[in-house]
Amino acid sequence: MAIRNINDRLPRIFNKNEKFIKIFLLMCLNLLLFLLCYICAIQIIHAETAQPDISKNSQLIELNIKLNQLNASIAAMNNDQKSNSKNEAENTDLKDNDIKTRNNKKKIDKTDKAEIQKTSKDKKTDTKPEATINKEYAAEKKKAEWIITTIESGTHKDRKSAINQILTIKDKNLKKNLGEKLIEVIQNEVELEVKVKAITVSGEIKTKEAIPVLITSLDDETDDVKVAAVYAIKRIGDISTKANLITKIKEQKLENTTNFIEALIDTLGEFKATELSGFASESIKSTKTHQIIRELFVLFLGKIESKEPKDTLLELLKDEDENEQIRAFAANSLGNLQITEAIPDIEKVVKTIDSYSFNKKKKYNNLYIYCVSALAKLGYENAFPLFLNMLRSDNAVVRLKAVSLVKGINDKRTIDILKYKMNYDPSPKVQSAAKDALKELGVDVESVNKDKTKIEQDSKYNLKNEDEKKEEARDDSGND
């Protein structure tokens, strides 16, 4: 009965104290595990203490061996370090030098590289590829061979054409060889036109070696050969020939003009032959000298850069009975020689012409233009407005002459005037003359653009009548 009561009560007890029982059981299990671990640890310690001394001795032996090996390695490393320290001390300077050398080499390499790049760039921009140069040379060489063959065996017409083709050869050595061929032609040629062509081309390619045969050609029987020889000498520019040319001009009869005499005077003026100044002055004063030769000698005196002929030129300018063209050229030469003492006399001539009636003044247009131009060259301030007035003249001949002379005037305003004349002057001849004058003054005429609006306005508001146009046409034809 009592046991039954206990059994009946146990479930109720467990239900009430379920949490407490679980905690108690966990604590018991933990205690049991601790005891088991303790027992195992004691057994392990006991087992280790029970091992024989032999195992301990073997372990000590092995440890000593390892220590000896380690000591040996340390000793070897110390020896290596001692031996290397000497080498390091000896090579310290060498290392420094190597570093400096490497740095310098880098700098040189950079400089060389930059120089090479610059050179290669210059070659690209300034020179042609070698293959192209070789190809062009081969073509020119073939052409030069054809020229020589044609000169030797071709017809006279083909020979003249071949000689003219020498001007297109660019290679200096080939051109020199062809120049030597021209010398042979000048010496031995029978055909007049071929010989004249050879002389002319030798001058244009400036063959100095041809000077002796050109001087000999001055005594040729034909005037064409002599004239060609003089102009060839002029183009070559050999002033050592002045004595020969002066001798030739003094041998000529000046009562009649010839192309040979004109060529000699022109070339001697180009060579500044002051030695001929006295002879020229005497020839101008001589009544036997041909009018054209007198004019050429007056212009010659203005080229030789000597003030020796000043009195002769002033005398010609002031002589109202003298030929108007001679007086005009005298004024021009006075301006070229910068003889400022002549300003009052030139100004007097200008004022005298201004006092004439319109019709009479037209007869002295040429003298008036040259006098005003001379005053402008001499720096006379009041001359430029007069010169500008001539450029505005309705007469195309006056404008043309003024444009041809304006390039000799050292004034900034002349550039603007010439630009306008080149683009807008109604006369094509004046436009062309203005363009040539600008080129001589070093102006890039291609960059001077026309104002189309200005051209249209000039065309729209041009009030020039047909009579004025006909008059200009007559003036142009008369001047030509």
C-alpha positions in Angstrom: 0.0 0.0 0.0 2.8 2.3 1.0 4.8 1.5 -2.1 1.8 2.1 -4.3 1.4 5.4 -2.7 5.1 6.2 -3.4 4.7 5.2 -7.0 1.7 7.3 -7.4 3.4 10.3 -5.9 6.7 10.1 -7.9 5.3 11.4 -11.2 3.9 14.4 -9.3 7.3 15.1 -7.7 9.1 14.9 -11.0 6.7 17.1 -12.7 7.1 19.8 -10.0 10.9 19.6 -9.8 11.8 18.8 -13.4 14.2 21.7 -13.9 16.1 21.2 -10.7 16.6 17.5 -11.5 18.0 18.2 -14.9 20.5 20.7 -13.4 21.6 18.2 -10.8 22.1 15.4 -13.3 24.3 17.7 -15.5 26.5 18.6 -12.5 27.0 14.9 -11.7 28.0 14.1 -15.3 30.5 17.0 -15.2 32.0 15.7 -12.0 32.4 12.2 -13.4 34.1 13.5 -16.5 36.6 15.5 -14.4 37.5 12.4 -12.3 38.1 10.3 -15.4 40.4 13.0 -16.9 42.4 13.2 -13.7 42.9 9.5 -13.5 44.1 9.4 -17.2 46.6 12.3 -16.6 48.1 10.5 -13.6 48.5 7.3 -15.6 50.3 9.2 -18.5 52.7 10.9 -16.1 53.5 7.6 -14.4 54.1 6.0 -17.8 56.5 8.8 -18.9 58.5 8.7 -15.6 58.8 4.9 -16.0 60.7 5.2 -19.4 64.3 4.0 -19.4 67.3 6.5 -19.4 68.4 5.2 -22.9 65.7 7.2 -24.7 66.8 10.3 -22.8 70.5 9.8 -23.8 69.7 9.3 -27.5 67.7 12.5 -27.5 70.7 14.4 -25.9 73.1 12.9 -28.5 70.9 14.0 -31.4 70.6 17.5 -29.9 74.4 17.8 -29.6 74.9 16.7 -33.2 72.5 19.4 -34.4 74.2 22.0 -32.2 77.7 21.1 -33.7 76.3 21.4 -37.2 74.8 24.8 -36.5 78.2 26.0 -35.0 80.0 24.8 -38.1 77.6 26.7 -40.4 78.0 29.9 -38.3 81.8 29.6 -38.5 81.7 29.1 -42.3 79.4 32.2 -42.7 81.8 34.3 -40.6 84.8 33.2 -42.7 82.8 34.2 -45.9 81.9 37.5 -44.4 85.6 38.3 -43.6 86.8 37.4 -47.1 84.0 39.4 -48.7 84.6 42.5 -46.6 88.1 42.9 -48.2 86.6 42.8 -51.7 83.9 45.2 -50.8 86.4 47.7 -49.5 88.6 47.3 -52.6 85.6 47.7 -55.0 83.9 50.6 -53.4 85.5 53.2 -55.7 85.0 51.0 -58.7 81.3 50.8 -57.9 81.1 54.6 -57.5 82.8 55.0 -60.9 80.5 52.5 -62.5 77.5 54.4 -61.2 78.9 57.7 -62.5 79.7 56.1 -65.8 76.2 54.6 -66.1 74.7 58.0 -65.3 76.9 59.7 -67.9 76.1 57.1 -70.4 72.4 57.5 -69.8 72.8 61.3 -70.4 74.8 60.7 -73.5 72.3 58.2 -74.8 69.5 60.6 -74.1 71.4 63.4 -76.0 72.3 61.1 -78.8 68.7 59.9 -79.0 67.4 63.4 -79.1 70.0 64.4 -81.7 69.1 61.4 -83.8 65.4 62.2 -83.6 66.1 65.8 -84.6 68.3 64.7 -87.5 65.8 62.1 -88.7 63.1 64.8 -88.4 65.2 67.2 -90.4 65.8 64.6 -93.0 62.1 63.9 -93.3 61.3 67.6 -93.8 64.3 68.9 -95.6 65.5 66.0 -97.8 64.0 63.5 -100.1 64.2 59.7 -99.6 67.5 58.3 -101.0 65.5 56.1 -103.4 63.8 59.2 -104.8 67.1 61.1 -105.1 68.7 58.2 -107.0 65.7 57.9 -109.3 65.8 61.6 -110.1 69.5 61.5 -110.7 69.2 58.5 -113.0 66.5 60.4 -115.0 68.7 63.5 -115.2 71.7 61.5 -116.2 69.8 59.9 -119.0 68.5 63.3 -120.1 72.0 64.7 -120.1 73.3 61.8 -122.2 70.4 62.5 -124.7 71.4 66.2 -124.8 75.0 65.5 -125.6 74.1 62.9 -128.3 71.6 65.3 -129.9 74.1 68.2 -129.9 76.6 66.0 -131.6 74.3 64.3 -134.2 70.9 66.0 -134.3 69.5 68.5 -136.7 70.2 72.2 -136.0 66.6 72.6 -134.8 66.9 69.6 -132.4 70.4 70.8 -131.3 69.1 74.2 -130.3 66.2 72.5 -128.4 68.7 70.1 -126.7 71.0 73.1 -125.6 67.9 74.8 -124.2 67.1 71.7 -122.2 70.3 72.1 -120.2 68.5 74.8 -118.3 66.2 72.1 -116.8 69.2 70.0 -115.3 69.5 70.5 -111.6 72.4 68.3 -110.7 75.6 70.4 -110.4 78.0 67.9 -111.8 75.8 67.0 -114.7 75.3 70.8 -115.4 79.1 71.3 -115.2 79.7 68.6 -117.8 77.1 70.1 -120.1 78.7 73.5 -119.6 82.0 72.1 -120.9 80.1 70.7 -123.9 78.8 74.2 -124.5 82.3 75.6 -124.5 83.2 73.1 -127.3 80.2 74.3 -129.3 81.1 78.0 -128.8 84.6 77.3 -130.0 83.9 75.1 -133.0 80.3 75.7 -134.1 79.6 76.9 -137.7 75.8 77.3 -137.5 75.1 80.8 -136.2 71.9 80.1 -134.3 73.3 77.1 -132.6 76.4 79.1 -131.5 74.3 82.0 -130.2 72.1 79.6 -128.3 75.1 77.9 -126.7 76.5 81.3 -125.7 73.2 82.4 -124.2 72.7 79.2 -122.2 76.3 79.2 -120.9 75.5 82.6 -119.4 72.2 81.5 -117.9 73.8 78.5 -116.2 76.7 80.8 -115.1 79.5 78.7 -116.6 82.6 80.7 -115.4 84.9 78.4 -117.4 83.3 79.8 -120.6 84.7 83.4 -119.9 87.8 83.0 -122.1 85.8 81.8 -125.1 83.2 84.5 -124.5 85.9 87.2 -124.5 87.2 85.7 -127.8 83.6 85.9 -129.1 83.6 89.7 -128.6 85.7 89.8 -131.8 83.3 87.6 -133.8 82.3 88.8 -137.3 78.6 88.7 -136.5 76.8 91.1 -134.2 74.5 88.5 -132.8 77.4 86.4 -131.4 79.1 89.5 -129.9 75.8 90.7 -128.3 75.1 87.2 -126.9 78.7 87.0 -125.5 78.3 90.4 -123.7 75.0 89.5 -122.0 76.4 86.0 -121.1 79.3 87.8 -119.4 76.8 90.0 -117.6 74.8 87.0 -116.3 77.9 85.2 -115.1 78.9 88.5 -113.3 82.6 88.2 -113.8 83.8 91.9 -113.2 87.3 90.9 -114.1 86.2 91.3 -117.8 85.6 95.1 -117.3 88.9 96.0 -119.0 88.0 93.9 -122.1 84.6 95.5 -122.3 85.9 99.0 -121.9 88.4 98.4 -124.6 85.6 97.2 -126.9 83.3 100.2 -126.2 86.1 102.7 -126.9 86.8 100.9 -130.3 83.2 101.5 -131.5 82.1 104.3 -133.7 79.4 106.1 -131.7 77.8 108.0 -134.6 75.6 105.0 -135.2 73.9 102.9 -132.5 74.2 99.1 -132.5 72.9 96.3 -130.3 76.6 95.5 -129.4 77.2 99.1 -128.2 74.0 99.1 -126.1 74.9 95.7 -124.6 78.4 96.9 -123.7 77.1 100.1 -122.0 74.4 98.2 -120.1 76.8 95.6 -118.9 79.5 98.1 -117.8 76.8 100.0 -115.9 75.9 96.7 -114.1 79.6 96.2 -113.3 79.9 99.8 -111.9 82.7 100.7 -114.3 83.7 104.1 -112.9 86.8 103.9 -115.2 84.5 104.8 -118.1 83.0 107.9 -116.4 85.1 110.4 -118.2 84.7 108.7 -121.6 80.9 108.6 -121.1 80.7 112.3 -120.2 82.7 113.3 -123.3 80.6 111.1 -125.5 77.4 112.7 -124.2 78.7 116.2 -125.0 79.9 115.2 -128.4 77.5 116.2 -131.2 78.7 113.2 -133.2 77.4 110.7 -130.7 74.1 109.1 -131.6 71.1 110.3 -129.6 70.3 106.8 -128.2 73.9 106.2 -127.2 73.9 109.6 -125.4 70.8 108.6 -123.4 72.3 105.2 -122.5 75.5 106.9 -121.3 73.4 109.3 -119.1 71.7 106.4 -117.5 75.1 104.6 -117.2 76.4 107.6 -115.1 73.6 107.0 -112.6 74.6 103.4 -112.1 78.3 103.7 -111.3 77.9 104.9 -107.7 80.3 107.8 -108.2 79.5 111.5 -107.8 82.2 112.5 -110.3 79.7 113.1 -113.2 77.6 115.4 -111.0 78.4 118.6 -113.0 77.7 116.9 -116.3 74.3 115.7 -115.2 73.3 119.1 -113.7 74.4 120.8 -116.8 72.2 118.5 -118.9 69.2 118.9 -116.6 69.2 122.7 -116.6 69.8 123.1 -120.4 66.3 123.9 -121.8 67.6 123.5 -125.3 68.6 119.9 -124.5 66.6 116.9 -125.6 63.7 116.3 -123.1 64.6 112.6 -122.7 68.3 113.4 -121.9 67.1 115.9 -119.3 64.8 113.3 -117.8 67.5 110.7 -117.6 69.9 113.3 -116.1 67.3 113.9 -113.3 66.9 110.1 -112.8 70.7 109.6 -112.5 71.0 112.5 -110.0 68.4 110.8 -107.9 70.1 107.4 -108.1 73.5 108.9 -107.1 71.8 110.7 -104.1 73.2 114.1 -105.1 71.1 116.2 -102.7 72.7 119.4 -104.0 70.6 118.9 -107.1 67.2 119.3 -105.3 66.8 123.1 -105.9 67.5 122.7 -109.7 65.2 119.7 -110.0 62.4 121.5 -108.0 62.8 124.5 -110.3 62.2 122.3 -113.4 59.1 120.8 -111.8 57.7 124.3 -110.9 58.4 125.5 -114.5 56.4 122.6 -116.0 53.6 123.2 -113.5 53.3 126.8 -114.9 52.7 125.6 -118.4 49.2 125.3 -120.0 47.6 121.9 -119.9 48.4 121.0 -123.6 52.1 122.2 -123.2 52.5 120.4 -119.9 51.5 117.1 -121.6 54.6 117.4 -123.9 56.8 117.4 -120.8 55.1 114.5 -119.0 58.2 112.3 -119.1 60.6 115.0 -117.8 58.1 115.9 -115.1 57.7 112.3 -113.9 61.5 111.7 -113.8 62.0 115.0 -111.9 59.4 114.2 -109.3 60.7 110.6 -108.9 64.3 112.0 -108.4 63.0 114.4 -105.7 61.3 111.5 -103.9 64.5 109.4 -104.1 66.4 112.3 -102.6 64.0 112.5 -99.7 62.3 115.7 -100.7 59.2 115.7 -98.5 57.0 117.7 -100.9 57.7 115.3 -103.8 55.6 112.4 -102.6 52.2 114.2 -103.0 53.2 115.1 -106.5 54.2 111.5 -107.2 50.9 110.3 -105.8 49.1 112.7 -108.1 50.8 111.1 -111.1 49.7 107.7 -110.0 46.1 109.0 -110.0 46.4 110.4 -113.5 43.7 109.5 -116.0 46.4 108.9 -118.5 47.5 105.3 -118.4 50.9 106.1 -119.8 51.6 108.5 -117.0 50.5 106.0 -114.4 52.6 103.2 -116.0 55.7 105.4 -116.0 55.1 106.5 -112.4 54.7 102.8 -111.3 57.9 101.8 -113.0 59.7 104.5 -111.0 58.0 104.2 -107.6 59.9 101.1 -106.7 63.1 103.2 -106.4 61.5 105.4 -103.7 62.3 104.4 -100.2 58.9 105.2 -98.6 56.5 102.8 -96.8 53.5 104.3 -98.6 54.7 103.1 -101.9 53.8 99.5 -101.0 50.2 100.3 -100.3 50.0 102.3 -103.5 51.5 99.5 -105.6 49.1 96.9 -104.0 46.1 99.0 -105.0 47.5 99.5 -108.5 48.1 95.8 -108.9 44.6 94.9 -108.1 42.4 97.8 -109.1 44.0 99.9 -111.8 41.9 99.9 -115.0 45.0 99.3 -117.2 46.3 95.7 -117.4 49.8 97.1 -118.2 49.8 99.2 -115.0 48.6 96.2 -113.0 51.4 94.1 -114.4 54.0 96.8 -113.8 52.8 97.2 -110.2 53.0 93.5 -109.6 56.6 93.4 -110.9 57.5 96.4 -108.7 56.1 94.7 -105.6 58.1 91.5 -106.4 61.3 93.6 -106.7 60.5 95.1 -103.3 60.2 91.6 -101.8 56.5 91.6 -101.3 54.6 88.3 -101.5 52.1 89.3 -104.2 50.2 86.0 -103.9 49.1 87.1 -100.4 47.6 90.4 -101.6 43.9 89.6 -102.0 41.5 91.5 -104.1 38.4 93.0 -102.6 35.6 91.8 -104.9 33.2 94.4 -103.6 35.6 97.1 -104.4 36.0 95.8 -108.0 32.2 95.6 -108.4 31.9 99.2 -107.1 34.6 100.5 -109.4 32.9 98.8 -112.4 29.5 100.1 -111.4 30.5 103.7 -110.8 33.1 104.0 -113.6 32.2 107.2 -115.4 35.0 107.1 -117.9 33.6 107.8 -121.4 34.6 106.2 -124.6 36.6 109.2 -125.8 38.9 109.0 -122.7 39.4 105.3 -123.3 40.3 105.9 -127.0 42.8 108.6 -125.9 44.4 106.2 -123.4 44.6 103.6 -126.2 46.4 106.0 -128.4 48.8 107.0 -125.6 49.6 103.3 -125.0 50.2 102.6 -128.7 52.4 105.7 -129.0 54.4 104.8 -126.0 54.9 101.3 -127.2 
